Amino acid sequence: MRLGQWVRAEPGTAFGAMLIGTFALMAAFAPLIAPYDPTQARPDAVLLAPSARHWFGTDPNGMDVFSRLVYGSRYAFGVALPALALMLAVGLPVGLVAGYLGGWTDELLIRATDLLRAFPTIVFALALVAAVGQGLGAMIFVIGLLDAPLFARLVRSEVLALRRGTLVESAVVAGNPTWRILLVHLLPNCAQGVTALAAFRMAWAVRISATLSFVGVGIQAPTPEWGVMIKLGAEHIVTGTWWVVLFPALGLILLVLGFNFVADGLSRLMDPRHRAGVR
């Protein structure tokens, strides 16, 4: 399928990919795009409205909102990508081992993951961040740990279905060791569901990281992170300075929307019935 045909067939996915690509370019080339230092306070430029000099206005510290928005995309990807890596590093092995071995091993591992998901997400995230400390590394650890059970359960269900088929029986008869059966024969067959879920959870990681920063337990000011910017803008919106909160909120909404659109597209693409219909 050519690019034009794909765009017409999947306009939502194409739009989501465009949004993600735009923010990824902003993150990669932030020093070239941002006209001002995102953390430099200027007392003579406090709460200036959007203009030709400051496209998105300035905040209560005199910092350029557009420059901070651009640099904020770095923190969005800087949380989502490492957090996803941690989700996969924890969730995939747990799901593979639990599904393949079964019995008490399966029961122990899955109940441990259920324990992580038993608490309200925001409350548990707040408690963990308070325990391990604030900052970027702490947020990545908390978000990755909270979402790892989703990947573990998905992979476990896939492995349980595959274990009853001839694939595993043939691999065992051929003399493959357990590690090879898990990594070579089972893991690739779980990739479809994992790929779609990964896009969804990256959207969640961006949103929850901004939420934690907004309530004051994530990344702290004056770091140009969207949650920090929204918190600062919310404190002044009653005075009519709408631009301080509007533009970082739009950035957050659009990036989360992009990940969700791409995740929906991947889900459809990997559905055998959809692929048959496309052909």
TORKOL-4160 file (C-alpha; in steps of 0.2 Angstrom, whole numbers, padded with zeros to 4 digits, m for minus):
279
<pt num="1" X="0000" Y="0000" Z="0000"/>
<pt num="2" X="0007" Y="0017" Z="m0005"/>
<pt num="3" X="0008" Y="0031" Z="0007"/>
<pt num="4" X="m0006" Y="0041" Z="m0001"/>
<pt num="5" X="m0017" Y="0026" Z="0000"/>
<pt num="6" X="m0012" Y="0022" Z="0018"/>
<pt num="7" X="m0016" Y="0040" Z="0023"/>
<pt num="8" X="m0034" Y="0039" Z="0015"/>
<pt num="9" X="m0037" Y="0022" Z="0023"/>
<pt num="10" X="m0030" Y="0027" Z="0040"/>
<pt num="11" X="m0032" Y="0046" Z="0042"/>
<pt num="12" X="m0033" Y="0046" Z="0061"/>
<pt num="13" X="m0017" Y="0035" Z="0062"/>
<pt num="14" X="m0008" Y="0047" Z="0049"/>
<pt num="15" X="m0014" Y="0062" Z="0059"/>
<pt num="16" X="m0007" Y="0054" Z="0075"/>
<pt num="17" X="0009" Y="0050" Z="0067"/>
<pt num="18" X="0011" Y="0068" Z="0061"/>
<pt num="19" X="0008" Y="0075" Z="0079"/>
<pt num="20" X="0020" Y="0063" Z="0087"/>
<pt num="21" X="0033" Y="0067" Z="0073"/>
<pt num="22" X="0031" Y="0086" Z="0075"/>
<pt num="23" X="0034" Y="0085" Z="0094"/>
<pt num="24" X="0048" Y="0073" Z="0091"/>
<pt num="25" X="0056" Y="0086" Z="0080"/>
<pt num="26" X="0053" Y="0099" Z="0092"/>
<pt num="27" X="0062" Y="0089" Z="0106"/>
<pt num="28" X="0077" Y="0085" Z="0094"/>
<pt num="29" X="0080" Y="0102" Z="0088"/>
<pt num="30" X="0074" Y="0112" Z="0103"/>
<pt num="31" X="0090" Y="0123" Z="0104"/>
<pt num="32" X="0087" Y="0128" Z="0086"/>
<pt num="33" X="0068" Y="0131" Z="0087"/>
<pt num="34" X="0067" Y="0140" Z="0104"/>
<pt num="35" X="0071" Y="0159" Z="0102"/>
<pt num="36" X="0074" Y="0161" Z="0121"/>
<pt num="37" X="0082" Y="0152" Z="0135"/>
<pt num="38" X="0068" Y="0142" Z="0143"/>
<pt num="39" X="0074" Y="0145" Z="0161"/>
<pt num="40" X="0080" Y="0163" Z="0160"/>
<pt num="41" X="0069" Y="0174" Z="0170"/>
<pt num="42" X="0066" Y="0192" Z="0164"/>
<pt num="43" X="0058" Y="0204" Z="0177"/>
<pt num="44" X="0055" Y="0217" Z="0163"/>
<pt num="45" X="0045" Y="0204" Z="0153"/>
<pt num="46" X="0032" Y="0197" Z="0166"/>
<pt num="47" X="0016" Y="0191" Z="0159"/>
<pt num="48" X="0017" Y="0199" Z="0142"/>
<pt num="49" X="0003" Y="0194" Z="0130"/>
<pt num="50" X="0006" Y="0184" Z="0114"/>
<pt num="51" X="0015" Y="0195" Z="0101"/>
<pt num="52" X="0027" Y="0195" Z="0087"/>
<pt num="53" X="0042" Y="0195" Z="0100"/>
<pt num="54" X="0034" Y="0182" Z="0111"/>
<pt num="55" X="0023" Y="0171" Z="0101"/>
<pt num="56" X="0015" Y="0162" Z="0115"/>
<pt num="57" X="0018" Y="0176" Z="0128"/>
<pt num="58" X="0028" Y="0176" Z="0144"/>
<pt num="59" X="0024" Y="0168" Z="0161"/>
<pt num="60" X="0025" Y="0176" Z="0178"/>
<pt num="61" X="0044" Y="0174" Z="0179"/>
<pt num="62" X="0046" Y="0183" Z="0162"/>
<pt num="63" X="0051" Y="0166" Z="0153"/>
<pt num="64" X="0045" Y="0164" Z="0135"/>
<pt num="65" X="0031" Y="0152" Z="0135"/>
<pt num="66" X="0034" Y="0146" Z="0117"/>
<pt num="67" X="0052" Y="0141" Z="0121"/>
<pt num="68" X="0047" Y="0132" Z="0137"/>
<pt num="69" X="0034" Y="0123" Z="0127"/>
<pt num="70" X="0047" Y="0117" Z="0114"/>
<pt num="71" X="0059" Y="0111" Z="0128"/>
<pt num="72" X="0044" Y="0103" Z="0137"/>
<pt num="73" X="0042" Y="0091" Z="0123"/>
<pt num="74" X="0060" Y="0084" Z="0128"/>
<pt num="75" X="0053" Y="0080" Z="0145"/>
<pt num="76" X="0037" Y="0072" Z="0138"/>
<pt num="77" X="0048" Y="0060" Z="0127"/>
<pt num="78" X="0061" Y="0059" Z="0141"/>
<pt num="79" X="0048" Y="0051" Z="0153"/>
<pt num="80" X="0038" Y="0041" Z="0140"/>
<pt num="81" X="0052" Y="0032" Z="0131"/>
<pt num="82" X="0062" Y="0026" Z="0147"/>
<pt num="83" X="0046" Y="0022" Z="0156"/>
<pt num="84" X="0040" Y="0011" Z="0142"/>
<pt num="85" X="0057" Y="0003" Z="0142"/>
<pt num="86" X="0055" Y="m0001" Z="0160"/>
<pt num="87" X="0037" Y="m0007" Z="0158"/>
<pt num="88" X="0044" Y="m0020" Z="0144"/>
<pt num="89" X="0059" Y="m0025" Z="0154"/>
<pt num="90" X="0048" Y="m0030" Z="0169"/>
<pt num="91" X="0032" Y="m0035" Z="0161"/>
<pt num="92" X="0038" Y="m0046" Z="0147"/>
<pt num="93" X="0049" Y="m0058" Z="0157"/>
<pt num="94" X="0036" Y="m0059" Z="0171"/>
<pt num="95" X="0022" Y="m0063" Z="0158"/>
<pt num="96" X="0033" Y="m0075" Z="0148"/>
<pt num="97" X="0038" Y="m0085" Z="0164"/>
<pt num="98" X="0021" Y="m0085" Z="0172"/>
<pt num="99" X="0012" Y="m0091" Z="0156"/>
<pt num="100" X="0025" Y="m0104" Z="0152"/>
<pt num="101" X="0028" Y="m0112" Z="0168"/>
<pt num="102" X="0010" Y="m0110" Z="0176"/>
<pt num="103" X="0006" Y="m0118" Z="0192"/>
<pt num="104" X="0012" Y="m0109" Z="0208"/>
<pt num="105" X="0025" Y="m0098" Z="0199"/>
<pt num="106" X="0011" Y="m0091" Z="0188"/>
<pt num="107" X="0000" Y="m0088" Z="0203"/>
<pt num="108" X="0014" Y="m0080" Z="0213"/>
<pt num="109" X="0019" Y="m0068" Z="0199"/>
<pt num="110" X="0002" Y="m0063" Z="0193"/>
<pt num="111" X="m0004" Y="m0060" Z="0211"/>
<pt num="112" X="0011" Y="m0049" Z="0214"/>
<pt num="113" X="0006" Y="m0039" Z="0198"/>
<pt num="114" X="m0012" Y="m0038" Z="0204"/>
<pt num="115" X="m0006" Y="m0030" Z="0220"/>
<pt num="116" X="0002" Y="m0016" Z="0210"/>
<pt num="117" X="m0014" Y="m0013" Z="0201"/>
<pt num="118" X="m0026" Y="m0014" Z="0216"/>
<pt num="119" X="m0023" Y="0004" Z="0222"/>
<pt num="120" X="m0029" Y="0019" Z="0213"/>
<pt num="121" X="m0016" Y="0024" Z="0201"/>
<pt num="122" X="m0014" Y="0042" Z="0205"/>
<pt num="123" X="m0014" Y="0039" Z="0224"/>
<pt num="124" X="m0001" Y="0025" Z="0222"/>
<pt num="125" X="0010" Y="0035" Z="0211"/>
<pt num="126" X="0010" Y="0050" Z="0223"/>
<pt num="127" X="0015" Y="0038" Z="0237"/>
<pt num="128" X="0029" Y="0030" Z="0227"/>
<pt num="129" X="0036" Y="0047" Z="0222"/>
<pt num="130" X="0035" Y="0053" Z="0240"/>
<pt num="131" X="0045" Y="0037" Z="0245"/>
<pt num="132" X="0058" Y="0037" Z="0231"/>
<pt num="133" X="0060" Y="0056" Z="0229"/>
<pt num="134" X="0056" Y="0069" Z="0216"/>
<pt num="135" X="0063" Y="0071" Z="0200"/>
<pt num="136" X="0064" Y="0064" Z="0182"/>
<pt num="137" X="0072" Y="0047" Z="0187"/>
<pt num="138" X="0059" Y="0044" Z="0201"/>
<pt num="139" X="0044" Y="0048" Z="0189"/>
<pt num="140" X="0051" Y="0036" Z="0176"/>
<pt num="141" X="0053" Y="0022" Z="0189"/>
<pt num="142" X="0036" Y="0025" Z="0196"/>
<pt num="143" X="0027" Y="0026" Z="0179"/>
<pt num="144" X="0036" Y="0011" Z="0172"/>
<pt num="145" X="0033" Y="0000" Z="0188"/>
<pt num="146" X="0014" Y="0004" Z="0188"/>
<pt num="147" X="0011" Y="m0001" Z="0170"/>
<pt num="148" X="0022" Y="m0016" Z="0169"/>
<pt num="149" X="0008" Y="m0027" Z="0176"/>
<pt num="150" X="m0002" Y="m0023" Z="0160"/>
<pt num="151" X="0011" Y="m0030" Z="0149"/>
<pt num="152" X="0014" Y="m0045" Z="0160"/>
<pt num="153" X="m0005" Y="m0050" Z="0159"/>
<pt num="154" X="m0006" Y="m0047" Z="0141"/>
<pt num="155" X="0010" Y="m0058" Z="0137"/>
<pt num="156" X="0004" Y="m0071" Z="0149"/>
<pt num="157" X="m0013" Y="m0073" Z="0141"/>
<pt num="158" X="m0004" Y="m0074" Z="0124"/>
<pt num="159" X="0008" Y="m0087" Z="0130"/>
<pt num="160" X="m0006" Y="m0098" Z="0138"/>
<pt num="161" X="m0014" Y="m0099" Z="0122"/>
<pt num="162" X="0002" Y="m0103" Z="0112"/>
<pt num="163" X="0007" Y="m0116" Z="0125"/>
<pt num="164" X="m0008" Y="m0127" Z="0121"/>
<pt num="165" X="m0004" Y="m0127" Z="0103"/>
<pt num="166" X="0009" Y="m0137" Z="0092"/>
<pt num="167" X="0022" Y="m0123" Z="0092"/>
<pt num="168" X="0028" Y="m0126" Z="0110"/>
<pt num="169" X="0027" Y="m0145" Z="0108"/>
<pt num="170" X="0037" Y="m0145" Z="0093"/>
<pt num="171" X="0050" Y="m0133" Z="0101"/>
<pt num="172" X="0052" Y="m0145" Z="0116"/>
<pt num="173" X="0053" Y="m0161" Z="0105"/>
<pt num="174" X="0067" Y="m0152" Z="0095"/>
<pt num="175" X="0077" Y="m0151" Z="0111"/>
<pt num="176" X="0076" Y="m0132" Z="0113"/>
<pt num="177" X="0080" Y="m0125" Z="0131"/>
<pt num="178" X="0067" Y="m0116" Z="0140"/>
<pt num="179" X="0076" Y="m0099" Z="0137"/>
<pt num="180" X="0076" Y="m0102" Z="0119"/>
<pt num="181" X="0057" Y="m0107" Z="0118"/>
<pt num="182" X="0053" Y="m0091" Z="0128"/>
<pt num="183" X="0063" Y="m0079" Z="0118"/>
<pt num="184" X="0063" Y="m0086" Z="0100"/>
<pt num="185" X="0047" Y="m0095" Z="0099"/>
<pt num="186" X="0035" Y="m0087" Z="0111"/>
<pt num="187" X="0040" Y="m0068" Z="0112"/>
<pt num="188" X="0039" Y="m0064" Z="0094"/>
<pt num="189" X="0021" Y="m0071" Z="0094"/>
<pt num="190" X="0017" Y="m0059" Z="0107"/>
<pt num="191" X="0024" Y="m0043" Z="0098"/>
<pt num="192" X="0007" Y="m0038" Z="0090"/>
<pt num="193" X="m0003" Y="m0035" Z="0106"/>
<pt num="194" X="0013" Y="m0028" Z="0115"/>
<pt num="195" X="0016" Y="m0015" Z="0101"/>
<pt num="196" X="m0002" Y="m0008" Z="0101"/>
<pt num="197" X="m0002" Y="m0007" Z="0120"/>
<pt num="198" X="0015" Y="0001" Z="0120"/>
<pt num="199" X="0008" Y="0016" Z="0111"/>
<pt num="200" X="m0007" Y="0018" Z="0122"/>
<pt num="201" X="0004" Y="0017" Z="0138"/>
<pt num="202" X="0016" Y="0030" Z="0131"/>
<pt num="203" X="0001" Y="0042" Z="0130"/>
<pt num="204" X="m0003" Y="0037" Z="0148"/>
<pt num="205" X="0015" Y="0040" Z="0153"/>
<pt num="206" X="0015" Y="0058" Z="0146"/>
<pt num="207" X="m0002" Y="0062" Z="0155"/>
<pt num="208" X="0003" Y="0055" Z="0172"/>
<pt num="209" X="0020" Y="0063" Z="0172"/>
<pt num="210" X="0011" Y="0080" Z="0169"/>
<pt num="211" X="m0001" Y="0076" Z="0182"/>
<pt num="212" X="0012" Y="0072" Z="0195"/>
<pt num="213" X="0022" Y="0088" Z="0191"/>
<pt num="214" X="0005" Y="0098" Z="0192"/>
<pt num="215" X="0002" Y="0092" Z="0210"/>
<pt num="216" X="0020" Y="0096" Z="0215"/>
<pt num="217" X="0028" Y="0079" Z="0217"/>
<pt num="218" X="0036" Y="0077" Z="0200"/>
<pt num="219" X="0048" Y="0088" Z="0190"/>
<pt num="220" X="0050" Y="0105" Z="0199"/>
<pt num="221" X="0050" Y="0123" Z="0193"/>
<pt num="222" X="0058" Y="0131" Z="0184"/>
<pt num="223" X="0061" Y="0116" Z="0173"/>
<pt num="224" X="0051" Y="0118" Z="0157"/>
<pt num="225" X="0039" Y="0103" Z="0159"/>
<pt num="226" X="0021" Y="0105" Z="0153"/>
<pt num="227" X="0014" Y="0100" Z="0170"/>
<pt num="228" X="0024" Y="0113" Z="0179"/>
<pt num="229" X="0019" Y="0126" Z="0166"/>
<pt num="230" X="0001" Y="0121" Z="0168"/>
<pt num="231" X="0002" Y="0123" Z="0187"/>
<pt num="232" X="0010" Y="0140" Z="0185"/>
<pt num="233" X="m0003" Y="0146" Z="0173"/>
<pt num="234" X="m0018" Y="0139" Z="0183"/>
<pt num="235" X="m0012" Y="0150" Z="0197"/>
<pt num="236" X="m0014" Y="0166" Z="0187"/>
<pt num="237" X="m0028" Y="0162" Z="0175"/>
<pt num="238" X="m0041" Y="0171" Z="0186"/>
<pt num="239" X="m0031" Y="0187" Z="0181"/>
<pt num="240" X="m0035" Y="0185" Z="0163"/>
<pt num="241" X="m0017" Y="0178" Z="0158"/>
<pt num="242" X="m0024" Y="0163" Z="0148"/>
<pt num="243" X="m0009" Y="0160" Z="0137"/>
<pt num="244" X="0002" Y="0154" Z="0152"/>
<pt num="245" X="m0009" Y="0138" Z="0154"/>
<pt num="246" X="m0017" Y="0137" Z="0137"/>
<pt num="247" X="m0002" Y="0133" Z="0126"/>
<pt num="248" X="0006" Y="0119" Z="0137"/>
<pt num="249" X="m0011" Y="0111" Z="0140"/>
<pt num="250" X="m0013" Y="0111" Z="0121"/>
<pt num="251" X="0004" Y="0103" Z="0119"/>
<pt num="252" X="m0001" Y="0089" Z="0132"/>
<pt num="253" X="m0018" Y="0086" Z="0124"/>
<pt num="254" X="m0011" Y="0085" Z="0106"/>
<pt num="255" X="0004" Y="0073" Z="0110"/>
<pt num="256" X="m0008" Y="0062" Z="0120"/>
<pt num="257" X="m0020" Y="0062" Z="0106"/>
<pt num="258" X="m0007" Y="0058" Z="0094"/>
<pt num="259" X="m0001" Y="0042" Z="0104"/>
<pt num="260" X="m0019" Y="0037" Z="0105"/>
<pt num="261" X="m0023" Y="0038" Z="0087"/>
<pt num="262" X="m0007" Y="0028" Z="0082"/>
<pt num="263" X="m0012" Y="0015" Z="0095"/>
<pt num="264" X="m0029" Y="0013" Z="0088"/>
<pt num="265" X="m0021" Y="0012" Z="0070"/>
<pt num="266" X="m0009" Y="m0002" Z="0076"/>
<pt num="267" X="m0023" Y="m0011" Z="0084"/>
<pt num="268" X="m0033" Y="m0012" Z="0068"/>
<pt num="269" X="m0018" Y="m0015" Z="0058"/>
<pt num="270" X="m0013" Y="m0030" Z="0068"/>
<pt num="271" X="m0031" Y="m0037" Z="0068"/>
<pt num="272" X="m0031" Y="m0052" Z="0056"/>
<pt num="273" X="m0049" Y="m0048" Z="0051"/>
<pt num="274" X="m0044" Y="m0030" Z="0047"/>
<pt num="275" X="m0029" Y="m0035" Z="0037"/>
<pt num="276" X="m0040" Y="m0047" Z="0027"/>
<pt num="277" X="m0052" Y="m0033" Z="0023"/>
<pt num="278" X="m0038" Y="m0022" Z="0018"/>
<pt num="279" X="m0032" Y="m0035" Z="0005"/>
